[in-house]
């Protein structure tokens, strides 16, 4: 072994070979650095699987464990209800569910889901049984079509009507409150989501630019008023693409995060709204347990810590589509779907905290060892030159 090292040092000290040795060492150093940079940019913990679904996902809700789910799928203009369930022979599959209704919306969270349909039809579904139980609601007048709803078997919120006129109702047990219409007829109400202290409603202003169809951001606060009509208060009305997602928050400075094509906003308990910087052209987004926003825009997948100025671009592994929709949290995982719902992309959000950290430490170790090796070879050569060793 000693002779081997002597021959190696003698080769390094040779004036004819020294430039080639230096160039080779530098090339190796660059290759190690380039490999590390390339690996560090690729998101770990990503898997892709086929769903067997046909159509596009309109809404999706996961249970607390991230295993069972309820989804509303649009296929050729028809809305269909699907549940993700465990089959003895085929494993986890998406199975069509018949509610004996024309389903229009789903809501709820955790293990309790609500389903709305035409002519005021409402049903309750549990992730543990996946059976639909109809609810015979007592409407104050003729039962209208349900546009959007959220809540549980005890109480909740709903938007009813059609594209020309909408009303907001609450329910408690089987009793439905009087309806409240927003006083500006140009504003159309699209979706309601229950949050701390009431509910938030997103919509659009059809008068802002009729030629573009849906346009303008509209955010409305809704407060309960016993069995009387809820109280509606406009929080935000701005230009641009409309909001498409409301995510309620817990243990956070915000009670909800609302986002659309032009921006993402955080809403406080006092109903103040704060724009999240650098969150433009958002097609879909979700928030993990670390309050990190994962969003997709035309430039791909990004993460954004609330309060930061810049977002971080995420590089997905080769073969993973960046045309993703339907972002939601499934347990501890982020789940998104291809635009045709045929493929599911699952991201373990904890993997980046563990794997990338380990790779970073490994890269630092390699860097230090490389410099130590250069210093060792150079120092030994210098000592040999002056006949000190």
C-alpha positions in Angstrom: 0.0 0.0 0.0 2.9 2.4 0.9 4.5 1.8 -2.5 1.2 2.5 -4.2 0.9 5.9 -2.5 4.5 6.7 -3.3 4.0 5.9 -7.0 0.8 8.0 -7.0 2.5 11.0 -5.4 5.4 10.6 -7.8 3.0 10.7 -10.7 1.3 13.9 -9.3 4.7 15.6 -8.9 5.8 14.9 -12.4 6.0 18.2 -14.3 4.8 16.6 -17.5 1.7 15.0 -15.8 0.8 17.7 -13.3 -1.4 19.8 -15.7 -3.3 16.7 -16.8 -3.8 15.6 -13.2 -5.0 19.1 -12.2 -7.4 19.2 -15.1 -8.7 15.7 -14.4 -9.3 16.5 -10.7 -11.1 19.7 -11.6 -13.3 17.8 -14.1 -14.2 15.2 -11.4 -15.0 18.0 -9.0 -17.3 19.6 -11.6 -19.0 16.3 -12.4 -19.7 15.7 -8.7 -21.1 19.2 -8.3 -23.3 18.9 -11.4 -24.6 15.5 -10.4 -25.5 16.9 -7.0 -27.3 20.0 -8.3 -29.3 17.9 -10.8 -30.3 15.4 -8.1 -31.2 18.1 -5.6 -33.6 19.8 -8.0 -35.7 16.6 -8.6 -38.5 16.2 -6.1 -38.3 12.9 -4.2 -41.2 10.8 -3.1 -43.2 11.1 -6.3 -45.3 8.2 -7.7 -47.7 7.9 -10.7 -50.6 5.5 -11.0 -53.5 4.9 -13.3 -57.0 5.8 -12.0 -59.3 4.2 -14.5 -61.4 7.4 -14.4 -62.7 9.1 -17.6 -63.5 12.8 -17.6 -62.3 15.7 -15.6 -62.3 16.1 -11.8 -64.7 18.9 -10.6 -64.4 18.2 -6.9 -62.7 15.7 -4.7 -62.7 15.0 -0.9 -60.4 12.6 0.9 -61.0 11.1 4.3 -58.6 11.7 7.3 -56.4 8.7 6.4 -56.1 9.7 2.8 -57.4 6.3 1.6 -61.1 6.6 0.8 -62.4 9.6 -1.3 -65.4 11.0 -3.0 -65.1 12.7 -6.4 -67.4 14.5 -8.8 -66.4 13.7 -12.4 -67.6 15.5 -15.5 -67.7 13.4 -18.6 -69.3 14.8 -21.8 -71.2 17.4 -19.8 -72.6 14.8 -17.3 -71.6 14.9 -13.6 -71.0 11.5 -12.1 -70.3 10.5 -8.5 -67.3 8.2 -7.8 -66.0 6.7 -4.6 -62.5 5.3 -4.0 -62.9 2.0 -2.2 -61.0 -1.1 -1.4 -61.8 -4.1 -3.5 -60.8 -7.6 -2.3 -59.5 -8.6 -5.8 -58.4 -5.3 -7.4 -57.1 -3.3 -4.5 -58.1 0.4 -4.4 -60.5 1.3 -7.2 -62.8 4.1 -8.2 -66.4 2.9 -8.2 -69.4 4.8 -9.6 -72.1 5.6 -7.0 -75.8 6.1 -7.9 -77.6 8.5 -5.6 -81.0 8.3 -7.5 -80.5 12.0 -8.3 -78.9 14.4 -10.7 -75.8 15.2 -8.5 -74.5 18.8 -8.7 -72.0 19.2 -5.8 -70.2 17.5 -3.0 -68.8 18.9 0.3 -67.7 18.1 3.8 -64.4 16.9 5.0 -62.8 14.1 7.0 -65.0 11.1 7.2 -68.4 12.8 6.7 -69.4 14.0 3.3 -72.5 15.8 1.9 -74.0 15.5 -1.6 -76.3 18.0 -3.3 -78.4 17.6 -6.4 -81.2 19.0 -8.4 -84.6 19.9 -6.9 -83.1 20.3 -3.4 -81.9 16.7 -3.1 -79.3 16.2 -0.4 -77.6 13.1 0.8 -75.0 12.1 3.5 -72.2 9.7 3.0 -69.6 8.3 5.4 -66.1 7.1 4.2 -66.4 4.1 6.5 -69.6 2.7 4.8 -69.7 4.6 1.5 -73.5 4.2 1.5 -75.6 7.3 0.6 -78.4 8.3 3.0 -80.9 10.8 1.5 -81.9 13.7 3.7 -85.5 15.0 3.5 -84.9 18.7 4.0 -87.7 21.1 5.0 -87.4 23.9 2.5 -89.0 27.3 3.2 -90.4 27.2 -0.4 -90.1 25.1 -3.5 -86.9 23.1 -3.4 -84.4 24.6 -5.9 -81.3 23.0 -7.5 -78.2 22.9 -5.2 -75.2 24.6 -6.8 -72.7 24.1 -4.0 -72.8 22.9 -0.4 -70.6 22.2 2.6 -71.1 20.9 6.1 -72.2 17.7 7.8 -75.3 15.8 8.9 -76.0 18.4 11.6 -75.6 21.7 9.9 -74.0 23.4 6.9 -74.3 25.9 4.0 -75.5 25.8 0.5 -75.9 27.9 -2.6 -79.0 27.2 -4.6 -80.7 28.4 -7.8 -79.4 28.7 -11.4 -77.0 30.8 -13.4 -79.4 33.8 -13.4 -80.3 33.9 -9.6 -78.7 32.3 -6.5 -79.6 32.3 -2.9 -77.5 31.3 0.2 -79.1 29.0 2.8 -78.0 27.3 6.0 -79.4 24.1 7.4 -79.6 22.7 10.9 -80.9 19.2 11.2 -83.6 19.0 8.5 -84.6 22.7 8.7 -83.4 25.0 5.9 -83.2 28.7 6.6 -84.6 31.5 4.5 -82.4 32.4 1.5 -80.2 35.4 1.1 -79.5 36.8 -2.4 -76.5 39.1 -3.0 -77.9 42.5 -3.9 -75.7 43.1 -6.9 -77.3 40.9 -9.7 -74.2 41.0 -11.8 -72.3 38.9 -9.2 -72.8 35.1 -9.6 -72.1 32.9 -6.6 -70.2 29.7 -7.4 -69.0 27.9 -4.3 -69.4 28.0 -0.5 -67.0 26.6 2.1 -67.6 26.5 5.8 -64.9 28.2 7.9 -64.4 29.5 11.4 -67.1 32.0 12.3 -69.3 31.2 9.2 -68.6 30.6 5.6 -66.8 32.0 2.6 -68.3 32.3 -0.9 -66.4 32.7 -4.1 -68.0 34.0 -7.3 -67.5 36.1 -10.4 -68.8 39.3 -11.9 -70.4 38.6 -15.2 -70.6 42.3 -16.1 -66.8 43.0 -16.0 -66.2 41.6 -19.4 -69.0 39.5 -20.8 -67.0 38.6 -23.9 -64.5 36.6 -21.7 -67.2 34.7 -19.9 -66.2 34.1 -16.3 -64.1 37.0 -15.0 -63.4 39.1 -11.9 -62.5 37.9 -8.4 -65.4 38.0 -5.9 -65.1 36.9 -2.3 -68.1 37.1 0.1 -68.3 36.5 3.8 -71.5 34.7 5.1 -72.7 34.8 8.7 -75.5 32.7 10.2 -78.6 34.4 11.4 -80.6 31.6 13.1 -83.3 30.4 10.8 -83.4 33.7 9.0 -81.5 34.5 5.9 -77.7 34.5 6.3 -75.9 37.9 6.2 -73.7 38.4 3.2 -70.8 40.9 3.1 -68.5 41.6 0.2 -64.8 41.2 1.2 -63.1 41.5 -2.2 -64.0 42.3 -5.8 -61.1 42.6 -8.2 -60.2 42.3 -11.9 -58.9 39.2 -13.4 -59.7 35.5 -13.5 -62.1 34.3 -10.8 -61.3 32.3 -7.7 -61.6 28.5 -8.0 -60.5 27.2 -4.6 -61.2 27.8 -0.9 -59.1 25.8 1.6 -60.2 26.2 5.3 -57.2 26.4 7.7 -56.8 25.4 11.3 -54.0 26.4 13.8 -53.0 29.1 11.4 -53.1 33.0 11.3 -55.6 32.5 8.5 -59.0 30.8 8.7 -58.8 30.1 5.0 -56.7 30.5 1.9 -58.6 31.5 -1.3 -57.0 31.3 -4.8 -57.8 31.7 -8.4 -56.2 32.4 -11.8 -54.6 35.7 -10.7 -53.6 35.4 -7.0 -53.9 33.5 -3.7 -55.2 35.3 -0.6 -55.2 34.5 3.1 -58.3 35.4 5.0 -58.0 36.2 8.8 -60.6 35.7 11.5 -61.4 39.5 11.2 -62.1 38.9 7.5 -59.1 40.9 6.4 -57.5 39.5 3.3 -53.8 39.4 2.5 -52.3 38.6 -0.9 -49.7 35.9 -1.1 -46.8 37.3 -3.2 -45.6 35.7 -6.4 -48.7 33.5 -6.7 -50.0 34.3 -10.2 -51.8 32.2 -12.9 -52.6 29.5 -10.4 -54.4 26.5 -11.9 -54.7 24.4 -8.8 -53.2 24.4 -5.3 -53.3 22.7 -1.9 -51.7 23.4 1.5 -49.7 20.7 3.5 -49.4 20.4 7.2 -46.5 22.7 7.3 -48.6 25.5 5.8 -46.7 25.3 2.6 -48.7 26.1 -0.6 -48.2 23.7 -3.5 -49.5 25.3 -6.7 -49.4 24.6 -10.4 -49.3 27.3 -13.0 -48.2 27.4 -16.7 -44.6 27.1 -15.6 -45.1 23.9 -13.6 -45.2 23.0 -9.9 -44.1 25.4 -7.2 -44.0 25.6 -3.4 -44.5 28.8 -1.4 -44.2 29.4 2.3 -46.8 31.8 3.5 -45.0 35.0 4.3 -42.1 34.5 1.9 -41.5 36.8 -1.1 -40.5 34.2 -3.7 -41.8 30.8 -4.6 -39.6 27.7 -5.3 -39.9 25.9 -8.6 -40.1 22.1 -8.2 -38.6 19.7 -10.8 -40.7 16.6 -11.2 -39.1 13.3 -12.2 -38.9 12.4 -15.9 -42.2 11.1 -17.3 -44.4 13.0 -14.8 -46.9 15.3 -16.5 -46.9 19.0 -15.5 -50.5 19.4 -16.8 -52.0 18.7 -13.4 -55.4 19.6 -11.8 -57.4 18.7 -8.7 -54.7 19.3 -6.1 -55.7 18.2 -2.6 -54.2 16.6 0.5 -54.7 12.9 0.9 -53.6 12.2 4.5 -50.0 13.4 4.5 -49.6 13.2 0.8 -50.3 15.8 -2.0 -52.5 14.3 -4.7 -53.0 15.7 -8.2 -54.4 14.3 -11.4 -53.7 14.7 -15.1 -56.2 16.9 -16.9 -58.1 13.9 -18.2 -58.1 12.2 -14.7 -56.5 9.1 -16.1 -53.3 9.4 -14.0 -52.8 10.2 -10.3 -49.6 11.9 -9.1 -48.9 11.4 -5.4 -46.2 13.4 -3.7 -44.9 12.5 -0.2 -44.4 16.1 1.1 -42.3 14.8 4.0 -39.8 13.2 1.6 -38.3 16.6 0.7 -37.7 17.4 4.3 -35.9 14.1 5.0 -34.3 12.8 1.7 -33.2 16.2 0.4 -31.7 17.1 3.8 -29.7 13.8 3.8 -28.5 14.5 0.2 -27.5 18.0 1.2 -25.4 16.7 4.1 -23.9 14.1 1.8 -23.0 16.7 -0.8 -21.4 18.9 1.9 -19.4 15.9 3.1 -18.2 15.1 -0.5 -17.3 18.8 -1.0 -15.2 18.8 2.2 -13.5 15.5 1.4 -12.6 16.8 -2.1 -11.0 19.9 -0.7 -9.2 17.9 2.0 -7.9 15.6 -0.8 -6.7 18.5 -2.8 -5.0 20.0 0.2 -3.4 16.7 1.2 -2.0 16.0 -2.3 -0.8 19.6 -2.7 0.8 19.8 0.8 2.6 16.5 0.4 3.9 17.5 -3.0 5.2 20.8 -1.5 6.9 19.0 1.4 8.5 16.5 -1.0 9.7 19.4 -3.2 11.5 21.0 -0.3 12.8 17.5 0.9 11.0 17.8 4.2 9.5 14.3 3.9 
